[in-house]
Amino acid sequence: MRIFPLAAIVLATLAPAGLRAQEQGRDPSAREALKAACERDARLVYRTGSSTAEDVRQRLIEARRAYVKDCIQKGAAVRG
């Protein structure tokens, strides 16, 4: 019977420590979030498969990079 109050006290003291650790975690900056979104979109638009020829794969990778660069520039212009 004494274990339940002890467990409640331990949980009450450890829970705020976990929340503090989450609050101190590094939030991604707006630019990093924009870049991640642009890269995700580029991967979805310019997909490559395992049977894709090497020259086609390289062109798709270049197109992804150009898309991400353009997307970031447009996103930065919109944000001001």
C-alpha positions in Angstrom: 0.0 0.0 0.0 2.9 2.4 0.6 4.2 1.9 -3.0 1.3 3.8 -4.6 1.9 7.1 -2.8 5.6 6.7 -3.4 5.0 6.0 -7.1 2.7 9.1 -7.3 5.4 11.3 -5.8 8.1 10.0 -8.2 5.9 10.5 -11.2 5.0 14.0 -10.0 8.6 15.0 -9.8 9.9 13.3 -13.0 7.1 14.5 -15.3 8.0 18.2 -15.2 11.7 17.3 -15.8 10.6 15.6 -19.0 8.6 18.6 -20.1 11.5 20.9 -19.4 13.8 18.7 -21.6 11.3 19.0 -24.5 11.1 22.7 -24.1 14.9 23.1 -24.3 15.1 21.0 -27.5 16.2 22.9 -30.5 13.3 23.9 -32.8 14.1 24.0 -36.5 14.3 27.5 -37.9 11.9 28.7 -40.5 14.5 28.3 -43.2 15.3 24.7 -42.2 11.6 23.9 -42.1 11.1 25.5 -45.6 14.1 23.5 -47.0 12.8 20.3 -45.6 9.3 20.9 -47.1 10.9 21.7 -50.5 13.1 18.6 -50.4 10.1 16.4 -49.6 8.2 17.9 -52.5 11.1 17.4 -54.8 11.5 13.8 -53.9 7.8 13.2 -54.6 7.9 15.0 -57.9 11.2 13.7 -59.2 11.2 10.0 -58.2 13.8 7.6 -59.3 13.6 3.8 -59.3 16.1 1.1 -59.0 15.8 0.4 -62.7 16.4 4.0 -63.8 19.3 4.5 -66.1 22.3 6.4 -64.6 22.1 9.4 -67.0 18.4 9.8 -66.3 19.0 9.5 -62.6 21.6 12.2 -62.7 19.2 14.5 -64.6 16.5 13.9 -62.1 18.9 14.6 -59.2 19.9 17.9 -60.9 16.2 18.7 -61.4 15.6 18.1 -57.7 18.4 20.4 -56.7 17.1 23.2 -59.0 13.5 22.7 -57.7 14.7 22.9 -54.1 16.7 26.0 -54.8 13.8 27.7 -56.6 11.3 26.7 -53.9 13.5 28.1 -51.1 13.9 31.4 -53.0 10.2 31.7 -53.6 9.4 30.8 -50.0 11.9 33.4 -48.7 10.4 36.0 -50.9 6.9 35.2 -49.6 8.0 35.5 -46.0 9.7 38.8 -46.7 
